[in-house]
Amino acid sequence: MAFRALVTDRGDDGTISNTIMELDEESLPQGDVLVGIEWAGFNYKDGMVLAGEGGLVRQYPHVGGVDFAGRVIESADGRYRPGEGVVLTGWRVGEWHWGGFATRARVKADWLVPLPETLSTRDAMVLGTAGLTAMLAVNRLEAEGITPESGPVLVTGAGGGVGSIATQLLSRLGYSVDAMSGRAELAEDLKALGAANVVGRDVLAPSPKKLLATRWAGAIDSVGGAPLGELLKQMQPGGCVAAVGLAAGDGWDASVVPFILRGVTLAGIDSVMQPFAARVAAWDRLTELFDRTLYERMVSEAGLADLPAVGSDILAGRIRGRVVSNPGA
């Protein structure tokens, strides 16, 4: 049976192309569950894949899309039956394995989780990898003993998917959130999600000092790079930074001083290879905490043909909240 897909290819000269094509199901990679995709999310990695950046794709032609939600069509695994709703995030799908920018995907059953009963497939992709990552980061701050009483929490890159969802989750749990964004026009949206304060990137401006005045008990950082180094200098004693991204780069001029003089913890959050039980627990908690109606102001929809332009925007830091796509529309 034919299905529709956005196919990314690399020419002999290295030029990347993205073309909507009709493919046969026989062209899908191996897997034990065939899924009819209803919605896919759009993430920073998707922008990199569609632009041919970062060496994320091993073999062309390729179908990107690192997360999707839909219904099982066929399953050789007893855990999933035809018609059942499922969600996929991570496991290098959309990078090493064909992903969600199509109306069909064939994947390993181990990569799926059941669609939570209270979520539609669109709801699941409004959350997607961004929501899962934000929830894992919040869980880690709590595990490190950061409570609402500990002090304010900074969320960097708050205008993006992970940052905006993290802002809402933290606020609903009672934390005082400082939402950092370089886009002043998002201030009202972030306050509507629960941010106590919206701050600019200048709060993490470069400083030659090894330590600065303490400001935050916790942080969820999707920026990385030099700003992360400046953030560590301003953490309260015993504070924790959950690092989830690298939009500003993958390195900084590091110092051990915040760690040995203030006992700061830098906790890495990996949403790609999380085991099944941890994924299900995070999704269950998301269904309790996430306010879909309130967050809808941060959601936009795009067709498959629009996704290359969306990719350029996300790499340039111009995307607000979450973009979702119905590949069959």
C-alpha positions, 0 to 999 in steps of 0.5 A, a space after each residue: 500500500 502506498 503512503 505519503 512521506 517527506 523524503 530527504 536526500 543528499 545529492 552527489 554534490 552534497 546538496 540536500 533536497 526535501 521532496 513529498 513522495 508517494 512510497 510503497 510500504 515495502 520501502 519502510 525499514 524493518 520493524 515489528 509494528 506498522 503505525 498509521 501516523 496521525 500527528 508528528 512533532 517538530 524538534 530542533 533535531 528535525 531542523 538539523 536533519 532537513 538541513 543535512 546538518 550534524 551528521 545525524 542521518 546515516 543513510 539517504 534517502 531518509 524520512 525524518 521526524 523524531 517523534 510521532 503518534 498514531 494507531 497500530 495497523 499491524 503488529 507482530 508483537 503481542 503488546 500492541 494490537 491494531 487500532 491501539 494508539 501509540 506514541 514514539 519519541 527518541 531511539 534515533 528514529 528520524 535520525 538513523 531510522 525512518 521517522 514521523 514525517 510520513 503517513 506510515 512508519 514501521 518500528 520496533 515495539 520496544 520503542 513505543 509507549 501506549 497513548 495515554 487514555 486522556 490524550 489525543 494523538 495531536 495532544 501527544 505531539 504538542 507534548 512530544 519529545 519536548 514535553 517528555 524532556 521537560 518532564 524528565 528535567 523537572 523530575 530530576 530537579 525534584 530528585 536532587 531536592 529542589 523544592 518550591 521552597 528552595 528558591 526560584 528556578 530559571 528556564 533558559 530558551 523558554 520560548 521554545 518547546 522544552 522551555 515553554 512546557 517546562 515553564 508551565 509544569 514548574 509553575 503548576 508545581 508551585 515553583 517561582 519560574 524565571 523564564 529566559 528568552 531573547 524574544 521580548 515579544 513572548 513575555 506575555 505568553 510566558 507569563 500566561 504559562 505561569 512564569 513569575 518573571 521573564 528575563 533576557 539573555 543578559 542575565 547570563 552575560 559573560 563574566 571573568 569571575 569564577 562565581 557570581 551572586 547567587 540567584 537560582 536554586 534550580 534551572 532547566 537549560 536548553 541553551 548550553 554553550 557559554 550561557 551554561 557556564 555563566 548559569 553555573 556561577 549563579 546557582 545557589 549552594 546545593 542547586 541543580 541545573 538540568 541540562 537538556 540542549 545545546 542551542 548555543 553550543 556544546 562547550 564552554 570555558 568551564 570551572 570546577 569552582 561552582 561544584 566544589 565551593 557551592 555544591 552545584 549539580 549539573 545533571 544531564 537529561 537524556 530523553 532519547 534512550 530512556 527505558 520503557 518504565 521511565 517513559 510511561 511514568 513521565 507520560 502519566 505525570 504529564 497527563 496530570 500536570 500539563 494544561 492543554 487548553 492554556 498551552 494551545 496559544 503556543 502551538 502552530 500547525 504545518 503541512 509536510 511541504 512547510 517543514 523545511 521552512 520550519 526547520 530553518 526557523 527552528 535552527 535560527 531560534 524563531 519558533 514559538 512553542 511547538 509545531 505539529 504536523 498532520 502528514 496526511 493532511 
